[in-house]
Amino acid sequence: MEENRMPLIGDKAPAFKAVTTQGEINFPEDYKGKWVILFSHPADFTPVCTTEFMTFGSMMEEFKAINTELVGLSVDSIYSHIAWLRKIQELTWKDKAHIEVKFPLIEDIKMEVASKYGMIQPSQSTTQAVRAVFIIDPNGVIRTILYYPISTGRNFSEIKRIVLALQKADKDACATPADWQPGDDVIVPTAGSCGVAKERVESNDPSQYCLDWFMCFRKEKK
């Protein structure tokens, strides 16, 4: 297995071509102009992974609505992937039933893609990928990296919230505070000079308020 430097936030997403359950993909070239959630799972036909795919499959249209595509990966074969996704359609869990997974699931038997993205972590397993999540922007730049242990299922509402927060920050040149949700107030960039800091603190602008010179918020329209 080729040794690769683990990509970091701000890096260009490592490129690859792969066979998937939705045909061949050229990544990230095929996804220009879209946000992408590239995520790995340890193995097909495992219970935690099955709940995750049922959840992602049920949320696919929600992600499409925010210009975001899903791409999954494990080191299993394409035939194992197909058999597992067919079985998922027969299952019911919570409010999820007969979920058809329509996003691509990468075959990575040689662990080439997993190696490029640091998804194989020997202290966890040398034969399975950890639960990695890479959120990649429309320019093919990695914006968020999440790693979960093999035993712990992901929080998909949080993954969607991160995409929305990144999109908001890019669109409005702001930052989002702890537990931010769409519609909440946002943080404006920290003042870069004494003059700007004084101006903000003393401002009567009804659309903004400051807790202190370095911590100012912009009100969002409800």
N, C-alpha and C positions, 0 to 999 in steps of 0.2 A: 504494500500500500504506500503510495507516494506521500512523503511528508510535506505538509503545507503549513504556512503560517496561519494561525487562526485569524479570520477577519475581525475587524473592530468597527465600532460605530464611526461612521464617516467614511469608511472605505467603500470603494466600488464593489458591488456584489460579484464574487467569483463567477466567471462564465462557465457554462457547461451545456452539452447536448445530452438528452436522455430519452429513453423509452418510458412512456407512462400509460396509464389506463385510458387516457384520452388521446393517444398518439404521441409522436415525437415532439419534443419542445426544444427550442434554442433559448436558453435562459442567460441573462434577463432580456435579451434582444426582443423576444416575442411579446414582452410586457411593457414596452416603451409607452409612457404616458399614463401608466396605471400604478397604483400601489399594489404591493404583493406581500402576502404572508406566506413565507416558505417555512414549513415546519416538519420536524421529523418525529417518528414514533418508533418504539423499540421493536415491535414485531406484530405481524398480522395474527388474527385469532387470539388476541389477549384481551382480557376484560376492560382494563382501563382504556386502552387504545380504542376499543369498540365504542365506549361511551363518548370518547372525544370525537370520533368520526361521525357518530350520530348527531352530536351537537354541531360540529362544523357544517355537516351536510344540511342540517335544518336552518342554518344561518347564512347559507351561501347567497341568497338573494339580498339579505341585509347588507352583506359586504359589497356585493355588486352595486348596490344603491349608493355607496360611498366610494365608488371607483376603485374597489379593492378586489384582487383575485387571490384565490387560495391555491397553493401547491403543496402537496404532501410528499413524504419520502420515508421509506424504510429499506432495509437491506434484503428484503424478501424479493422473490421472483414476481414477474408480471402475472403468472398463472395463480400464484398464491394471492396476490392482490385482487384479481378478478373474482376468485372463489370467495374471498372474505367479504368483498363489497356486495356480492350477491346475497351472502348470508345475512349481512346487516339489514337488507331490505325486508327480511322476514321477522326481524326483532321489534319488540316494543319495550321502551324504557322511559319512565316518567311520561311526559306528554309527546314523546317522539316515537313514531311508528312508521314502518315502511319507508325509511329514509333512503333515497337514491343519491349516492355520492357522485356528483357530476364533475367535480374538479379533478385535475390530474393527480395521480399518485405515482411517484417515480419508482421504477425498478433500479435498485442500486446494489446488486449482489456483490460487486467488487469493492464496494464502499468508497468509490472514487469521489462521488459528490459529497458524501458524509465527511470524508477526510478534508475536502476543500473548506468545509464550513465548521470544522471542529466538533462535529456531532458524535464522533466516536471518542469516548473518554474512558481510558483503560481502568481507572479506579472503579468505574461503574460496570463496564462490560467491554470486551474486545470484539464481540460479535453482534452487538446491538447498538443502535443509536440512542442517545439520551433524548429526552423531550425538549428539543431546541425550537425556538421561534425566532425568525429573522423578519423584521418588518422593513421592507425596501421601498423607497420612494419612486416616483415616476421617472427619475433620472438614473435609476439603477444604483442608488446609494443606500447603504445600510443605515437605518435610523434608530433601530432598537434591536437588542438581543436579549432573549430570555432563555434561561436553562432551568428545567425542572428535573428532579430525580425520576428514575424509572417508576417508582411507586406512586407518584403524585400526579393526578390529573390536572389539566390546565383550567384556568378561569377564562372562559371565552368572552364574557362581558368585559373583562379588563383588557383583553387583547383588542377588542373593538374600540374601547375607550381610548387606548393609546393611539390608535390610528386617527381617531377624531381629534385628539389633542394635538398631534403632529400637524394635521391638516389645518387646524385653527391657528397654530403658531406660525405656519408658513404663510397663510393667507393674510393675517392681521399683524404680523411682526410683534408677537406678544409671547408670554409664557403662561402656563397654566398652573395654578396652585394645587396643593394636596387635595385629593379626592374630587378634582374638577370633573364636572359633567357639562355637556353642551347646554348653553344658556347661562352658566355661572359666570361671574365676573372674572376677568383675566388680569394678569400682572403686566404692566408696561415695562419696557427696558429700564434698567437702573440708570439714574442720572449720571452723566459722564463729567459733570463739572459742578462746582459750588453754586454757580449762577443758576443752572438748570434745577438743581436740588431745591434751592430757595424758592424759585419760581413755582415749582410744583407744590411744595408744602403750603405756600401762601395763595395758591390759585383758587379762584371761585368757580372754576369749571364744574358744572353739575354732573358731567359725565365721568369724572375721575375723583378719587379720594386717596389719601395717603395715611398709612399708619405711622410712618416715619419717612425721612427723606429718601431712604433706599428701598422703600416698600410701598409702591403706589399701584392702585388698581384702576381698571377701566370698567365702568358698569356696562353690562350687556343688556340689550333690549329684550324683555320677556315676551 
